[in-house]
Amino acid sequence: MNDTVDEIGHVLRDEGIDADYTKQGFLSLARSSAQVSRARAAVRASEAFGLPNQWRLMDGREATALVAAEGCVGALYTDHCAVVHPGRLVRGLARVVEALGACIYERTPATSFSKNNITTPGGSVRAPVVVRATEGFTTQFKEYRRALIPLYSLVLATEPLSERLRTELNLNHRMAFNDMRHLRVYAQVTADGRLVFGGRGAPYHFGSKVSSQYDLVDDVHEKIQATMTEFFPALSGVRVTHRWGCALAVPRDWHPSVGLDRKTGVAWAGQYVGDGVATSNLAGRILRNLILLRDEEINHLPIVNHRSPQWEPEPFRWLGVNLGHYAAGIGDAEERLAKRPSRVAGVLESLTGAH
Ligand SMILES: Cc1cc2nc3c(=O)[nH]c(=O)nc-3n(C[C@H](O)[C@H](O)[C@H](O)COP(=O)(O)OP(=O)(O)OC[C@H]3O[C@@H](n4cnc5c(N)ncnc54)[C@H](O)[C@@H]3O)c2cc1C
């Protein structure tokens, strides 16, 4: 995964795709004592996994000098992160694969697929290998209804911030950042100086339903904006110019998977939760190797042919996932007051497999 961040940079450079890519690392701020405990636990976990240099622990002063969010008492930093304009990335890649001879058919939904065959409203397509890469939309196919849940992540962008404001908030760089709360948030400054700030917290919809109307939810976007101004009170008068969102695919064990079933000819890649920009590149290269029978070291990573357990049937799925969300919010509130990590959030998150 660390190497994949550089691989994307090399592809963009070699193919002449301008996607505002820059690799300036990632800072996960600790804004309470409980978050500092989690930062320390993350460092210990990386060391135990065999990556002692993955994260660097910082104190509050060092962290605030990088991102002047309110109440920083520490942070974790890693070099292994880049930011990119995802729309430019995907359009640039599309141009490259079309120039290589591939055809991309937009507005052509697959209504079902089976061995060597995909059915669409306009007709059938036959192929030796069918790749399912439908991520958060996968639950539309009835045989995958319990394989994943679509979890909505919503995000906003401010108007370009003035030079003065960016200097005051130590935001005149393009390092990605968040804090270590349970209910995930994420942020970066774009090439044109806007702050992009997003988070989870949108409800899970019964029966794993997906719909474009769930991409824009006023009260969730308002909560995200409130969290942004809680990080940076100086942004309270700044205009939000863009809001959007979509579903992430979450498997029961929060573990990505890529593979090919040679008996059925069906390959798959996905369930990246919120980390799919780099993981989809890695999964794409693994799929190429599996389909073309090329042996490379990446073919033996634990994500290859990984099988996740199914989610519970409804209504338990709806109850569990939304309760997990609620507990994460309560846990964050509790941790702002208490000095230790929230037990409620810990127990409920472990029941839904979240980490
Ligand atoms: C708001 C938000 C913020 C995110 N932030 C980050 C981040 O900071 N870092 C990160 O790494 N990841 C992030 N992600 C996750 C990342 O965007 C995804 O993991 C990544 O896009 C997955 O790529 P993909 O090509 O597998 O799937 P997608 O990009 O989801 O593409 C799936 C495609 O399948 C198509 N499709 C669906 N159903 C059908 C059908 N029946 N027939 C035909 N086509 C179909 C869809 O139209 C879509 O084009 C974020 C996601 C969201 C929503």
The ligand as an SDF file (V2000), in Angstrom:
LIG
                    3D

 53 58  0  0  0  0  0  0  0  0999 V2000
  -17.2240   11.2480   -0.0320 C   0  0  0  0  0  0  0  0  0  0  0  0
  -16.1570   10.2250   -0.2360 C   0  0  0  0  0  0  0  0  0  0  0  0
  -14.8610   10.4870    0.1530 C   0  0  0  0  0  0  0  0  0  0  0  0
  -13.8540    9.5550   -0.0430 C   0  0  0  0  0  0  0  0  0  0  0  0
  -12.5660    9.8530    0.3360 N   0  0  0  0  0  0  0  0  0  0  0  0
  -11.5760    8.9660    0.0930 C   0  0  0  0  0  0  0  0  0  0  0  0
  -10.2410    9.2700    0.4400 C   0  0  0  0  0  0  0  0  0  0  0  0
   -9.9500   10.3460    0.9850 O   0  0  0  0  0  0  0  0  0  0  0  0
   -9.2780    8.3550    0.1750 N   0  0  0  0  0  0  0  0  0  0  0  0
   -9.5600    7.1670   -0.4120 C   0  0  0  0  0  0  0  0  0  0  0  0
   -8.6500    6.3730   -0.6430 O   0  0  0  0  0  0  0  0  0  0  0  0
  -10.8370    6.8360   -0.7480 N   0  0  0  0  0  0  0  0  0  0  0  0
  -11.8370    7.7030   -0.5090 C   0  0  0  0  0  0  0  0  0  0  0  0
  -13.1270    7.3760   -0.8250 N   0  0  0  0  0  0  0  0  0  0  0  0
  -13.4040    6.0340   -1.3460 C   0  0  0  0  0  0  0  0  0  0  0  0
  -13.0660    5.9340   -2.8210 C   0  0  0  0  0  0  0  0  0  0  0  0
  -13.7130    6.9650   -3.5270 O   0  0  0  0  0  0  0  0  0  0  0  0
  -13.5390    4.5670   -3.3330 C   0  0  0  0  0  0  0  0  0  0  0  0
  -13.0070    3.5530   -2.5150 O   0  0  0  0  0  0  0  0  0  0  0  0
  -13.1150    4.3450   -4.7740 C   0  0  0  0  0  0  0  0  0  0  0  0
  -13.7230    5.2870   -5.6130 O   0  0  0  0  0  0  0  0  0  0  0  0
  -13.4850    2.9480   -5.2120 C   0  0  0  0  0  0  0  0  0  0  0  0
  -13.1930    2.8400   -6.5840 O   0  0  0  0  0  0  0  0  0  0  0  0
  -13.9570    1.7780   -7.4700 P   0  0  0  0  0  0  0  0  0  0  0  0
  -13.5710    2.0590   -8.8730 O   0  0  0  0  0  0  0  0  0  0  0  0
  -13.7330    0.4080   -6.9360 O   0  0  0  0  0  0  0  0  0  0  0  0
  -15.4940    2.0570   -7.2250 O   0  0  0  0  0  0  0  0  0  0  0  0
  -16.4010    3.4000   -7.5560 P   0  0  0  0  0  0  0  0  0  0  0  0
  -15.4650    4.5460   -7.7720 O   0  0  0  0  0  0  0  0  0  0  0  0
  -17.4220    3.4380   -6.5120 O   0  0  0  0  0  0  0  0  0  0  0  0
  -16.9920    2.9670   -8.9480 O   0  0  0  0  0  0  0  0  0  0  0  0
  -17.9900    1.9950   -9.0460 C   0  0  0  0  0  0  0  0  0  0  0  0
  -18.5760    2.1420  -10.4410 C   0  0  0  0  0  0  0  0  0  0  0  0
  -19.4960    1.0980  -10.6820 O   0  0  0  0  0  0  0  0  0  0  0  0
  -20.5810    1.6510  -11.4230 C   0  0  0  0  0  0  0  0  0  0  0  0
  -21.7350    0.7860  -11.2370 N   0  0  0  0  0  0  0  0  0  0  0  0
  -22.4510    0.5840  -10.1020 C   0  0  0  0  0  0  0  0  0  0  0  0
  -23.4300   -0.3010  -10.3150 N   0  0  0  0  0  0  0  0  0  0  0  0
  -23.3350   -0.6780  -11.6150 C   0  0  0  0  0  0  0  0  0  0  0  0
  -24.0770   -1.5680  -12.4410 C   0  0  0  0  0  0  0  0  0  0  0  0
  -25.1200   -2.2570  -11.9810 N   0  0  0  0  0  0  0  0  0  0  0  0
  -23.7020   -1.7090  -13.7460 N   0  0  0  0  0  0  0  0  0  0  0  0
  -22.6440   -1.0230  -14.2390 C   0  0  0  0  0  0  0  0  0  0  0  0
  -21.8980   -0.1600  -13.4910 N   0  0  0  0  0  0  0  0  0  0  0  0
  -22.2520    0.0020  -12.2130 C   0  0  0  0  0  0  0  0  0  0  0  0
  -20.7650    3.0300  -10.8200 C   0  0  0  0  0  0  0  0  0  0  0  0
  -21.4760    3.8630  -11.7090 O   0  0  0  0  0  0  0  0  0  0  0  0
  -19.3300    3.4650  -10.6120 C   0  0  0  0  0  0  0  0  0  0  0  0
  -18.8320    4.1130  -11.7560 O   0  0  0  0  0  0  0  0  0  0  0  0
  -14.1670    8.3100   -0.6350 C   0  0  0  0  0  0  0  0  0  0  0  0
  -15.4680    8.0320   -1.0360 C   0  0  0  0  0  0  0  0  0  0  0  0
  -16.4650    8.9810   -0.8340 C   0  0  0  0  0  0  0  0  0  0  0  0
  -17.8520    8.6590   -1.2760 C   0  0  0  0  0  0  0  0  0  0  0  0
  1  2  1  0
  2  3  1  0
  2 52  2  0
  3  4  2  0
  4  5  1  0
  4 50  1  0
  5  6  2  0
  6  7  1  0
  6 13  1  0
  7  8  2  0
  7  9  1  0
  9 10  1  0
 10 11  2  0
 10 12  1  0
 12 13  2  0
 13 14  1  0
 14 15  1  0
 14 50  1  0
 15 16  1  0
 16 17  1  0
 16 18  1  0
 18 19  1  0
 18 20  1  0
 20 21  1  0
 20 22  1  0
 22 23  1  0
 23 24  1  0
 24 25  2  0
 24 26  1  0
 24 27  1  0
 27 28  1  0
 28 29  2  0
 28 30  1  0
 28 31  1  0
 31 32  1  0
 32 33  1  0
 33 34  1  0
 33 48  1  0
 34 35  1  0
 35 36  1  0
 35 46  1  0
 36 37  1  0
 36 45  1  0
 37 38  2  0
 38 39  1  0
 39 40  1  0
 39 45  2  0
 40 41  1  0
 40 42  2  0
 42 43  1  0
 43 44  2  0
 44 45  1  0
 46 47  1  0
 46 48  1  0
 48 49  1  0
 50 51  2  0
 51 52  1  0
 52 53  1  0
M  END
$$$$
